Amino acid sequence: MRYLKLLSFYFFFFFFFTLSDILLLHLYVIHYQNNRIRSLNVNW
């Protein structure tokens, strides 16, 4: 029972960090694309 709890704990942390990584990457890509589009519009 103790091992199961520990395993679920590790799984939760792994899932949480993976999800946060994906969200951060997604936000970074959106931010980068917006900046690029804005700079292109300014140069145009």
CHARMM internal coordinates of N, CA and C (Angstrom, degrees):
IC EDIT
DIST 1 N 1 CA 1.4696
DIST 1 CA 1 C 1.5373
ANGL 1 N 1 CA 1 C 110.33
DIST 1 C 2 N 1.2999
ANGL 1 CA 1 C 2 N 116.04
DIHE 1 N 1 CA 1 C 2 N -40.78
DIST 2 N 2 CA 1.4559
ANGL 1 C 2 N 2 CA 119.71
DIHE 1 CA 1 C 2 N 2 CA -179.82
DIST 2 CA 2 C 1.5342
ANGL 2 N 2 CA 2 C 110.94
DIHE 1 C 2 N 2 CA 2 C -65.24
DIST 2 C 3 N 1.3261
ANGL 2 CA 2 C 3 N 115.53
DIHE 2 N 2 CA 2 C 3 N -40.38
DIST 3 N 3 CA 1.4615
ANGL 2 C 3 N 3 CA 119.25
DIHE 2 CA 2 C 3 N 3 CA -179.83
DIST 3 CA 3 C 1.5260
ANGL 3 N 3 CA 3 C 111.19
DIHE 2 C 3 N 3 CA 3 C -65.67
DIST 3 C 4 N 1.3034
ANGL 3 CA 3 C 4 N 115.67
DIHE 3 N 3 CA 3 C 4 N -36.33
DIST 4 N 4 CA 1.4633
ANGL 3 C 4 N 4 CA 120.14
DIHE 3 CA 3 C 4 N 4 CA 179.26
DIST 4 CA 4 C 1.5318
ANGL 4 N 4 CA 4 C 110.31
DIHE 3 C 4 N 4 CA 4 C -64.72
DIST 4 C 5 N 1.2975
ANGL 4 CA 4 C 5 N 115.75
DIHE 4 N 4 CA 4 C 5 N -41.76
DIST 5 N 5 CA 1.4658
ANGL 4 C 5 N 5 CA 120.15
DIHE 4 CA 4 C 5 N 5 CA 179.01
DIST 5 CA 5 C 1.5314
ANGL 5 N 5 CA 5 C 110.22
DIHE 4 C 5 N 5 CA 5 C -63.90
DIST 5 C 6 N 1.3235
ANGL 5 CA 5 C 6 N 116.30
DIHE 5 N 5 CA 5 C 6 N -42.93
DIST 6 N 6 CA 1.4586
ANGL 5 C 6 N 6 CA 121.24
DIHE 5 CA 5 C 6 N 6 CA 178.86
DIST 6 CA 6 C 1.5263
ANGL 6 N 6 CA 6 C 110.38
DIHE 5 C 6 N 6 CA 6 C -63.24
DIST 6 C 7 N 1.3040
ANGL 6 CA 6 C 7 N 116.19
DIHE 6 N 6 CA 6 C 7 N -42.19
DIST 7 N 7 CA 1.4640
ANGL 6 C 7 N 7 CA 121.18
DIHE 6 CA 6 C 7 N 7 CA -179.91
DIST 7 CA 7 C 1.5278
ANGL 7 N 7 CA 7 C 110.71
DIHE 6 C 7 N 7 CA 7 C -63.32
DIST 7 C 8 N 1.3025
ANGL 7 CA 7 C 8 N 116.74
DIHE 7 N 7 CA 7 C 8 N -44.75
DIST 8 N 8 CA 1.4657
ANGL 7 C 8 N 8 CA 120.10
DIHE 7 CA 7 C 8 N 8 CA 179.20
DIST 8 CA 8 C 1.5359
ANGL 8 N 8 CA 8 C 110.36
DIHE 7 C 8 N 8 CA 8 C -65.25
DIST 8 C 9 N 1.3282
ANGL 8 CA 8 C 9 N 116.03
DIHE 8 N 8 CA 8 C 9 N -35.46
DIST 9 N 9 CA 1.4593
ANGL 8 C 9 N 9 CA 121.11
DIHE 8 CA 8 C 9 N 9 CA 177.18
DIST 9 CA 9 C 1.5266
ANGL 9 N 9 CA 9 C 110.75
DIHE 8 C 9 N 9 CA 9 C -61.96
DIST 9 C 10 N 1.3378
ANGL 9 CA 9 C 10 N 116.25
DIHE 9 N 9 CA 9 C 10 N -47.80
DIST 10 N 10 CA 1.4636
ANGL 9 C 10 N 10 CA 120.68
DIHE 9 CA 9 C 10 N 10 CA 178.70
DIST 10 CA 10 C 1.5222
ANGL 10 N 10 CA 10 C 111.23
DIHE 9 C 10 N 10 CA 10 C -63.97
DIST 10 C 11 N 1.3160
ANGL 10 CA 10 C 11 N 115.45
DIHE 10 N 10 CA 10 C 11 N -41.15
DIST 11 N 11 CA 1.4586
ANGL 10 C 11 N 11 CA 119.82
DIHE 10 CA 10 C 11 N 11 CA 179.89
DIST 11 CA 11 C 1.5278
ANGL 11 N 11 CA 11 C 110.75
DIHE 10 C 11 N 11 CA 11 C -62.31
DIST 11 C 12 N 1.3171
ANGL 11 CA 11 C 12 N 116.63
DIHE 11 N 11 CA 11 C 12 N -42.16
DIST 12 N 12 CA 1.4607
ANGL 11 C 12 N 12 CA 121.07
DIHE 11 CA 11 C 12 N 12 CA 178.91
DIST 12 CA 12 C 1.5290
ANGL 12 N 12 CA 12 C 110.97
DIHE 11 C 12 N 12 CA 12 C -61.50
DIST 12 C 13 N 1.3285
ANGL 12 CA 12 C 13 N 116.56
DIHE 12 N 12 CA 12 C 13 N -44.98
DIST 13 N 13 CA 1.4600
ANGL 12 C 13 N 13 CA 120.01
DIHE 12 CA 12 C 13 N 13 CA 179.40
DIST 13 CA 13 C 1.5194
ANGL 13 N 13 CA 13 C 111.53
DIHE 12 C 13 N 13 CA 13 C -63.61
DIST 13 C 14 N 1.3268
ANGL 13 CA 13 C 14 N 115.40
DIHE 13 N 13 CA 13 C 14 N -43.17
DIST 14 N 14 CA 1.4643
ANGL 13 C 14 N 14 CA 119.91
DIHE 13 CA 13 C 14 N 14 CA 179.48
DIST 14 CA 14 C 1.5309
ANGL 14 N 14 CA 14 C 110.47
DIHE 13 C 14 N 14 CA 14 C -61.32
DIST 14 C 15 N 1.3144
ANGL 14 CA 14 C 15 N 115.98
DIHE 14 N 14 CA 14 C 15 N -45.71
DIST 15 N 15 CA 1.4640
ANGL 14 C 15 N 15 CA 121.48
DIHE 14 CA 14 C 15 N 15 CA 179.98
DIST 15 CA 15 C 1.5319
ANGL 15 N 15 CA 15 C 110.68
DIHE 14 C 15 N 15 CA 15 C -62.52
DIST 15 C 16 N 1.3240
ANGL 15 CA 15 C 16 N 116.25
DIHE 15 N 15 CA 15 C 16 N -44.88
DIST 16 N 16 CA 1.4613
ANGL 15 C 16 N 16 CA 121.05
DIHE 15 CA 15 C 16 N 16 CA -178.55
DIST 16 CA 16 C 1.5283
ANGL 16 N 16 CA 16 C 111.53
DIHE 15 C 16 N 16 CA 16 C -62.29
DIST 16 C 17 N 1.3403
ANGL 16 CA 16 C 17 N 116.66
DIHE 16 N 16 CA 16 C 17 N -45.98
DIST 17 N 17 CA 1.4641
ANGL 16 C 17 N 17 CA 119.96
DIHE 16 CA 16 C 17 N 17 CA -178.79
DIST 17 CA 17 C 1.5224
ANGL 17 N 17 CA 17 C 111.55
DIHE 16 C 17 N 17 CA 17 C -67.65
DIST 17 C 18 N 1.3215
ANGL 17 CA 17 C 18 N 116.59
DIHE 17 N 17 CA 17 C 18 N -37.40
DIST 18 N 18 CA 1.4654
ANGL 17 C 18 N 18 CA 119.78
DIHE 17 CA 17 C 18 N 18 CA 177.88
DIST 18 CA 18 C 1.5220
ANGL 18 N 18 CA 18 C 110.18
DIHE 17 C 18 N 18 CA 18 C -64.64
DIST 18 C 19 N 1.3133
ANGL 18 CA 18 C 19 N 116.35
DIHE 18 N 18 CA 18 C 19 N -43.58
DIST 19 N 19 CA 1.4603
ANGL 18 C 19 N 19 CA 120.95
DIHE 18 CA 18 C 19 N 19 CA 179.90
DIST 19 CA 19 C 1.5332
ANGL 19 N 19 CA 19 C 110.55
DIHE 18 C 19 N 19 CA 19 C -63.66
DIST 19 C 20 N 1.3103
ANGL 19 CA 19 C 20 N 117.61
DIHE 19 N 19 CA 19 C 20 N -44.12
DIST 20 N 20 CA 1.4633
ANGL 19 C 20 N 20 CA 120.71
DIHE 19 CA 19 C 20 N 20 CA -179.96
DIST 20 CA 20 C 1.5274
ANGL 20 N 20 CA 20 C 110.50
DIHE 19 C 20 N 20 CA 20 C -65.22
DIST 20 C 21 N 1.3452
ANGL 20 CA 20 C 21 N 117.06
DIHE 20 N 20 CA 20 C 21 N -37.69
DIST 21 N 21 CA 1.4596
ANGL 20 C 21 N 21 CA 120.95
DIHE 20 CA 20 C 21 N 21 CA 176.83
DIST 21 CA 21 C 1.5219
ANGL 21 N 21 CA 21 C 110.74
DIHE 20 C 21 N 21 CA 21 C -61.03
DIST 21 C 22 N 1.3144
ANGL 21 CA 21 C 22 N 116.32
DIHE 21 N 21 CA 21 C 22 N -45.84
DIST 22 N 22 CA 1.4643
ANGL 21 C 22 N 22 CA 120.70
DIHE 21 CA 21 C 22 N 22 CA -179.28
DIST 22 CA 22 C 1.5256
ANGL 22 N 22 CA 22 C 110.41
DIHE 21 C 22 N 22 CA 22 C -64.11
DIST 22 C 23 N 1.3148
ANGL 22 CA 22 C 23 N 116.59
DIHE 22 N 22 CA 22 C 23 N -42.02
DIST 23 N 23 CA 1.4650
ANGL 22 C 23 N 23 CA 120.18
DIHE 22 CA 22 C 23 N 23 CA 179.88
DIST 23 CA 23 C 1.5241
ANGL 23 N 23 CA 23 C 111.21
DIHE 22 C 23 N 23 CA 23 C -65.07
DIST 23 C 24 N 1.3259
ANGL 23 CA 23 C 24 N 116.82
DIHE 23 N 23 CA 23 C 24 N -42.49
DIST 24 N 24 CA 1.4598
ANGL 23 C 24 N 24 CA 120.20
DIHE 23 CA 23 C 24 N 24 CA 178.87
DIST 24 CA 24 C 1.5179
ANGL 24 N 24 CA 24 C 111.02
DIHE 23 C 24 N 24 CA 24 C -63.88
DIST 24 C 25 N 1.3215
ANGL 24 CA 24 C 25 N 116.15
DIHE 24 N 24 CA 24 C 25 N -42.62
DIST 25 N 25 CA 1.4604
ANGL 24 C 25 N 25 CA 120.41
DIHE 24 CA 24 C 25 N 25 CA 178.72
DIST 25 CA 25 C 1.5278
ANGL 25 N 25 CA 25 C 110.27
DIHE 24 C 25 N 25 CA 25 C -61.86
DIST 25 C 26 N 1.3137
ANGL 25 CA 25 C 26 N 116.44
DIHE 25 N 25 CA 25 C 26 N -43.07
DIST 26 N 26 CA 1.4625
ANGL 25 C 26 N 26 CA 121.59
DIHE 25 CA 25 C 26 N 26 CA 179.76
DIST 26 CA 26 C 1.5333
ANGL 26 N 26 CA 26 C 110.75
DIHE 25 C 26 N 26 CA 26 C -62.46
DIST 26 C 27 N 1.3213
ANGL 26 CA 26 C 27 N 116.70
DIHE 26 N 26 CA 26 C 27 N -45.40
DIST 27 N 27 CA 1.4623
ANGL 26 C 27 N 27 CA 120.73
DIHE 26 CA 26 C 27 N 27 CA 178.59
DIST 27 CA 27 C 1.5218
ANGL 27 N 27 CA 27 C 111.12
DIHE 26 C 27 N 27 CA 27 C -63.70
DIST 27 C 28 N 1.3247
ANGL 27 CA 27 C 28 N 116.54
DIHE 27 N 27 CA 27 C 28 N -39.84
DIST 28 N 28 CA 1.4626
ANGL 27 C 28 N 28 CA 120.64
DIHE 27 CA 27 C 28 N 28 CA 179.37
DIST 28 CA 28 C 1.5293
ANGL 28 N 28 CA 28 C 110.89
DIHE 27 C 28 N 28 CA 28 C -63.07
DIST 28 C 29 N 1.3311
ANGL 28 CA 28 C 29 N 116.36
DIHE 28 N 28 CA 28 C 29 N -43.30
DIST 29 N 29 CA 1.4688
ANGL 28 C 29 N 29 CA 120.98
DIHE 28 CA 28 C 29 N 29 CA 179.74
DIST 29 CA 29 C 1.5294
ANGL 29 N 29 CA 29 C 110.53
DIHE 28 C 29 N 29 CA 29 C -63.47
DIST 29 C 30 N 1.3213
ANGL 29 CA 29 C 30 N 117.10
DIHE 29 N 29 CA 29 C 30 N -44.14
DIST 30 N 30 CA 1.4696
ANGL 29 C 30 N 30 CA 120.98
DIHE 29 CA 29 C 30 N 30 CA 178.80
DIST 30 CA 30 C 1.5325
ANGL 30 N 30 CA 30 C 109.96
DIHE 29 C 30 N 30 CA 30 C -62.39
DIST 30 C 31 N 1.3091
ANGL 30 CA 30 C 31 N 117.26
DIHE 30 N 30 CA 30 C 31 N -44.76
DIST 31 N 31 CA 1.4576
ANGL 30 C 31 N 31 CA 121.83
DIHE 30 CA 30 C 31 N 31 CA 179.75
DIST 31 CA 31 C 1.5302
ANGL 31 N 31 CA 31 C 110.63
DIHE 30 C 31 N 31 CA 31 C -62.09
DIST 31 C 32 N 1.3187
ANGL 31 CA 31 C 32 N 116.32
DIHE 31 N 31 CA 31 C 32 N -44.66
DIST 32 N 32 CA 1.4633
ANGL 31 C 32 N 32 CA 121.16
DIHE 31 CA 31 C 32 N 32 CA -179.27
DIST 32 CA 32 C 1.5303
ANGL 32 N 32 CA 32 C 110.83
DIHE 31 C 32 N 32 CA 32 C -63.32
DIST 32 C 33 N 1.3254
ANGL 32 CA 32 C 33 N 117.10
DIHE 32 N 32 CA 32 C 33 N -44.03
DIST 33 N 33 CA 1.4659
ANGL 32 C 33 N 33 CA 120.81
DIHE 32 CA 32 C 33 N 33 CA 179.83
DIST 33 CA 33 C 1.5255
ANGL 33 N 33 CA 33 C 110.73
DIHE 32 C 33 N 33 CA 33 C -64.97
DIST 33 C 34 N 1.3171
ANGL 33 CA 33 C 34 N 117.49
DIHE 33 N 33 CA 33 C 34 N -39.96
DIST 34 N 34 CA 1.4639
ANGL 33 C 34 N 34 CA 120.49
DIHE 33 CA 33 C 34 N 34 CA 178.64
DIST 34 CA 34 C 1.5224
ANGL 34 N 34 CA 34 C 111.00
DIHE 33 C 34 N 34 CA 34 C -63.81
DIST 34 C 35 N 1.3242
ANGL 34 CA 34 C 35 N 116.91
DIHE 34 N 34 CA 34 C 35 N -41.77
DIST 35 N 35 CA 1.4595
ANGL 34 C 35 N 35 CA 120.16
DIHE 34 CA 34 C 35 N 35 CA 178.76
DIST 35 CA 35 C 1.5176
ANGL 35 N 35 CA 35 C 111.19
DIHE 34 C 35 N 35 CA 35 C -65.09
DIST 35 C 36 N 1.3124
ANGL 35 CA 35 C 36 N 116.47
DIHE 35 N 35 CA 35 C 36 N -40.38
DIST 36 N 36 CA 1.4597
ANGL 35 C 36 N 36 CA 120.87
DIHE 35 CA 35 C 36 N 36 CA -179.54
DIST 36 CA 36 C 1.5293
ANGL 36 N 36 CA 36 C 110.22
DIHE 35 C 36 N 36 CA 36 C -65.17
DIST 36 C 37 N 1.3209
ANGL 36 CA 36 C 37 N 116.37
DIHE 36 N 36 CA 36 C 37 N -43.42
DIST 37 N 37 CA 1.4695
ANGL 36 C 37 N 37 CA 120.88
DIHE 36 CA 36 C 37 N 37 CA 179.27
DIST 37 CA 37 C 1.5343
ANGL 37 N 37 CA 37 C 109.73
DIHE 36 C 37 N 37 CA 37 C -64.47
DIST 37 C 38 N 1.3074
ANGL 37 CA 37 C 38 N 116.51
DIHE 37 N 37 CA 37 C 38 N -41.29
DIST 38 N 38 CA 1.4629
ANGL 37 C 38 N 38 CA 120.80
DIHE 37 CA 37 C 38 N 38 CA -179.64
DIST 38 CA 38 C 1.5327
ANGL 38 N 38 CA 38 C 110.20
DIHE 37 C 38 N 38 CA 38 C -64.53
DIST 38 C 39 N 1.3159
ANGL 38 CA 38 C 39 N 117.28
DIHE 38 N 38 CA 38 C 39 N -44.22
DIST 39 N 39 CA 1.4631
ANGL 38 C 39 N 39 CA 120.72
DIHE 38 CA 38 C 39 N 39 CA 179.99
DIST 39 CA 39 C 1.5314
ANGL 39 N 39 CA 39 C 110.48
DIHE 38 C 39 N 39 CA 39 C -66.11
DIST 39 C 40 N 1.3283
ANGL 39 CA 39 C 40 N 116.65
DIHE 39 N 39 CA 39 C 40 N -36.52
DIST 40 N 40 CA 1.4690
ANGL 39 C 40 N 40 CA 119.85
DIHE 39 CA 39 C 40 N 40 CA 176.95
DIST 40 CA 40 C 1.5250
ANGL 40 N 40 CA 40 C 110.12
DIHE 39 C 40 N 40 CA 40 C -64.69
DIST 40 C 41 N 1.3125
ANGL 40 CA 40 C 41 N 116.72
DIHE 40 N 40 CA 40 C 41 N -41.17
DIST 41 N 41 CA 1.4630
ANGL 40 C 41 N 41 CA 120.31
DIHE 40 CA 40 C 41 N 41 CA 179.25
DIST 41 CA 41 C 1.5298
ANGL 41 N 41 CA 41 C 110.88
DIHE 40 C 41 N 41 CA 41 C -65.98
DIST 41 C 42 N 1.3144
ANGL 41 CA 41 C 42 N 116.64
DIHE 41 N 41 CA 41 C 42 N -37.94
DIST 42 N 42 CA 1.4665
ANGL 41 C 42 N 42 CA 120.55
DIHE 41 CA 41 C 42 N 42 CA 179.16
DIST 42 CA 42 C 1.5263
ANGL 42 N 42 CA 42 C 109.53
DIHE 41 C 42 N 42 CA 42 C -67.18
DIST 42 C 43 N 1.3154
ANGL 42 CA 42 C 43 N 117.72
DIHE 42 N 42 CA 42 C 43 N -43.30
DIST 43 N 43 CA 1.4667
ANGL 42 C 43 N 43 CA 121.07
DIHE 42 CA 42 C 43 N 43 CA 179.75
DIST 43 CA 43 C 1.5261
ANGL 43 N 43 CA 43 C 111.78
DIHE 42 C 43 N 43 CA 43 C -68.06
DIST 43 C 44 N 1.2935
ANGL 43 CA 43 C 44 N 115.69
DIHE 43 N 43 CA 43 C 44 N -31.89
DIST 44 N 44 CA 1.4534
ANGL 43 C 44 N 44 CA 120.13
DIHE 43 CA 43 C 44 N 44 CA 178.97
DIST 44 CA 44 C 1.5167
ANGL 44 N 44 CA 44 C 109.43
DIHE 43 C 44 N 44 CA 44 C -68.31
END
COOR INIT
IC SEED 1 N 1 CA 1 C
IC BUILD
